[in-house]
């Protein structure tokens, strides 16, 4: 039987003990190097089929491969996203529906307004509708007119405005 020996691999040292045989260790090395075909693993390592399947299963559970994306391919590819970003910055007042129609005219790709909004959000561009503000009421108009009539004699060339503060210029 085997005594405790060290087998140097490209990835790491694997210690052989009486409980592990050389075929199992060789199979593990091949799996770490990326081999996934069980016929090749059985031929090269001389391990049994059950051992190869057990080691492949444990390797798969230890490091799962990335899942294949399902569903349709994305409508908006990266060149189209670049065009969309330029259009969004060029016309910030355009709605998603207006951007969708102009995108269809420019690129020939039909994209829904929701897709436009989702892709703009992904790029960090948020589009918001302007808030509706109330129009001036008659009371507001009267107060403005009264203030203007009260201050019509003021020499406005001698006053500087800083926000809400009026500062008269001396001299």
Secondary structure by P-SEA (a helix, b strand, c coil): cccbbbbbcccbbbbbcccccaaaaaaaaaaaaccccaaaaaaaacccaaaaaaaaaaaaaacccccccccccccccaaaaaaaaaaaaacccccaaaaaaaaaaaccccccaaaaaaaaaaacbbbbcccccccccaaaaaaaaaaaaaccccccccccccccbbbbbcc
